[in-house]
Amino acid sequence: LAVEGVRGLRPYQPGKPIDELARELGLNEADIVKLASNENPLGPSPKALDAIRNELADLTRYPDGAGFELKKALCEALDIRPEQITLGNGSSDILDFITRVFVNDGDEIVVSQHAFAIYGLVAKMVGANTIEVPARNFGHDLEAMASAVTEKTRIVFITNPNNPTGTWLTKTELVRFMDQVPQRVLVLLDEAYFEYVDEAEYPNGLRLLEQYPNLVVTRTFSKAYGLASLRVGYGVSSPEIADLLNRVRPPFNVDSFALAAAKATLTDTDYVSRSVAENNAGMKRLVEAFHALNLSHIPSVGNFVCFKVPTGVNAMDVYQGLLQRGVIVRPVANYEMPEYLRVSIGTSAENEVFVAALTAVLS
Ligand code: PMP
């Protein structure tokens, strides 16, 4: 009885849950190191926890369906206007909305090879075809992506930086691409890892919105803001597009804990800087370890990095070997990278456990 196409969907594969592995290994959850889902290893901001405690005082009322306070805080922090914002239950929600609003059965979306799996999934849900453009050096080949646009293309998905490869695009590259793409085609610029990037040429997508009315930028509180479990993200676009996205947004899609915690973390600049600094130090440590182990990796500006297993070694065996030692990383074979594993940057203690386990597995 299912709608045509649904049976063909391959569900999104999340990282293996901590409690599941702890049960399998007969360990405590505290002994498991999960570096599989690009979460913030520092835990949430103390200000977010305070905000959540406050919200406990009233569980019976619906949350603010318009998200007034959070939107106000976003406007102050990001220099945007409330009518440009669509709040999502995670930024994945926005990817779903934009596809439902703009993509019909038989239309096309364009993505890069090694792109985040959800784009293809939401497109398939509405019966659209995904055109996957081969990557260049694991990053987006924007020239080829622009050339892949046809009469049927409705959305091009760009991820900057990209997950799972950690590659990034410069402002010059992005602007050239936006100039090539016809304005009837939407460009969804996914900036889930925006806060981690510290490169002079890295563009802030929000500053391109005035110039390109076909651009939609998404960001999330799941990564540098440490609130993945609460599910809150947002889209920023022209007011016209935001109005359409908000029409398909379910009422109360972001709960009161998420709204309050997101607002509190947004202004906790100490927490975000600490998170980014820890990430930079952890990235340096892992890259050093890859060198020491003679493993190549894909240089990444996110809070994760992909490394290549040695020739003749099966990445799934390395993954399993790490699991046996209580370390969860992410296989990326379904991202067409069968020789790689992706590891999220952890705390310094977690990074050491990972390095020791990897060393043991490979020896
Ligand atoms: N975009 C990218 C590139 C991601 O890596 C993720 C999370 N893995 C998301 C979007 C979705 O994150 P969320 O729904 O938690 O905001």
Boltz pocket constraint, residues with backbone or C-beta under 6 A from the ligand:
constraints:
  - pocket:
      binder: B
      contacts: [[A, 37], [A, 38], [A, 89], [A, 90], [A, 91], [A, 92], [A, 93], [A, 116], [A, 159], [A, 161], [A, 162], [A, 163], [A, 190], [A, 192], [A, 219], [A, 220], [A, 221], [A, 222], [A, 228], [A, 231], [A, 232], [A, 233]]
      max_distance: 6.0
